[in-house]
Amino acid sequence: FGFASLSITLKGNSNITSLDLRRNKLGRKGLHHLSKVLRSFTCKIKYLDLDNTGIDDRGFIKLAEAFSQRKSKSLLPKAVEMGSGVDEPESVTEGTRKKKKENENEKQIEPSPSNLIEIHFGHNMISDASFAALDDMLGSLPSLTHLDLSWNRLKSKSAEILANRISNTRQCKISVLNVQFNSIGDYGACVLL
């Protein structure tokens, strides 16, 4: 049960803006449920602390996918938004109804940016193996100002990704970046500076 029960409450709650899960081992199922919460258009979380939660590369990739796949309620077909079908006037022909249904099925649900401004991933097992997910995640979080990746297994490749994102000040607002106690080396430190 654990986080699965909590995730049901969080998924429908737009009042929670801070979620501190540090020092709780979420496991694969917990991360799966957390991903569902973060993917939800009702999620208003701005502060997320996942310090020392046992996140490895597979879990980090799952979370990054959740950020990039957030669904926006306003782009869902009206019938889905309201939770029931919409009655049509009798004058609508079968062909018109069929064409309308095809157009609704073709609509793609666009991702909407997350509200996250601060994330802590410290003391986990995130490595350069998930550098592409790190890049995708940073691209999906336009409001992010504080990123803590301390005490992980990051090396120079992740430092390059971070440097490229941070150098684009139009799209990246990160003002606090913590990568202490990783293995980014001299090259990683140089590209970040």
N, C-alpha and C positions, 0 to 999 in steps of 0.2 A: 504494500500500500504506500506508505511514506510519501515521496514526492508526487506520485501519481494522484493521490487525493488532493494534495495542495494545488497541483496544476489545474485541476478542474475548477477550483475556486479562482485561481489567477487568470485563467483564460477568459472568464466572463467579467472580470473586474477591471474597470478603467480608472479606478481611484488609486491603485498601488503604483507608486513611482519609484520605489527603492526596494531592491530585493537582495538580501545578504544571505548567501548560502555557504559562505566560507567554512572550511573544516568539516563539511558534510560530504561524505563519499557518495556521489550521485549514481555512479555506475551507468551502464549502457541504457537501462530502462529509464533512469532518472533524466539523463541527457536527452533521450527521445521525447519525454514529456516536456522538458524545459524548451526544447526546440519547437514543439507545438505551441507553447505559450508565446514564445518570441515571434513566431510566424503569424500569430493572430493579429488582425487589424484592431482589436480592442486593447492590445498591450500598450500601456503608457509608461513602461518602466524607463527611467532615465539613469538610474544608478544600479549597476549589477556587479556584485562581488562574488566571484567564483574562485577565490584564492584557496588553494589546497583542497580541491574537490576531486582530485584524481583524474583530471581531463588529460587524455592522451591525444595523439594526432587524429585518430578516428573520431573521437568525441568533438575535437575542435573543428574538424571539417563539417560535422553534423550541425554544429552551432552556426558556422559561417554560412552554410546553405540556408538555414532558417532566416538569417538576416537578409539574404538576397532574395528570398521567396516570400517576403511579407505580402499579405493580401490586403488590398484596399477595398473596404465595403462599398464605396461609392462607384466602383467599376463593376460590381456584380450585377447580373441581370436583376430587374426589379422583383421578379417572382422569387428569386433566391434570397434577396434582401429581406423581403417581407415574410418569407417562410411558407408561402402558399401560392397557388396559382392565381393568375389575374383573369377575371371574367372578361371575355371579349363580346362586342356587340354581335347580334345575329347576322348582320349584313356582311361580316368578314367571310370571304370565300375560303374554301379549303386550300386552294393554291396559295393565297395570300398568307394564310396561317402557317402553311408549311415553309414558305420562304422566310417569314419572320422568325420561325424557330431555327432555321439554318443560320440566319444572321446572328442570332443570340448565341448559338453554339460556337460560331467563329470568333466571337469576342474573346480577346485574351485578357486575363486578369493581370494588370500591371502591378509590379511591386511598389509598395509605398515605403518611404524611408522610415527607419526606426527612430524613436525619440531618444535613444541612448546617448548620454553625454560622457559617461564615465564607466569603464569596465576594468575589472581586476581579474587577471588570469594568473597571478603569481603562484609559485610553488606547485606547479603542475608538471606534466611530461610532454609539453608541446615542443616539437623540433622543426628543423628545416624541411622535413618530409611534408609538412602542411603549409609551405610558403605560398602556394597558389591560393589556398583557402584564406590565408592571412590577407593577401592582396584583394580578393573578392570581398572579404568582410569589411575592410577599410573603405572600399568603394561603395559599400551599402550603408555606411554609417556617416552621413554628411554632418551630423551635429556633434560627433565625438570630439571631446576636448582633452580627455584624460585616458591614457591606455597604460596599464601595468602588465608587463610580460616578464617581470623579474623571476629569478629562480626557476627557469625552464631549461630547455636544451637547444636554444636557438643558436645558430651560427651565422656566418657572413651572408648567406643567401637571404635570410629573413631580414638582416640589417639593410641589405640593398632594397628590398621591397618597402621597408619602412621609410628609408631615405627618399625613394622615388615618390611615395605618397605624400610625405611631409613637405617635400620641395614644391609640390603643387598647392600653393596657398589658396587658390580659388576654390578647390574642392576639398581640401583637408584643413580642419580647424584644430588639430591636435596641438595643445600647448604644453602638456605634460606627458612625457614618454619615459617609462621606467623599464630598462632592459638590464638592470644590474644582475650579476651572478648568472650570466649566460656565457656562452663561448663564442661571442661574435668576433673576437680577435682584433688585431691591429687594423686589418682591412675594414672590418665591420664598423669599428669605431671611427675610422677616417670618413667612410661614406655617410655616416650619421652626422658628423660634424661638418 
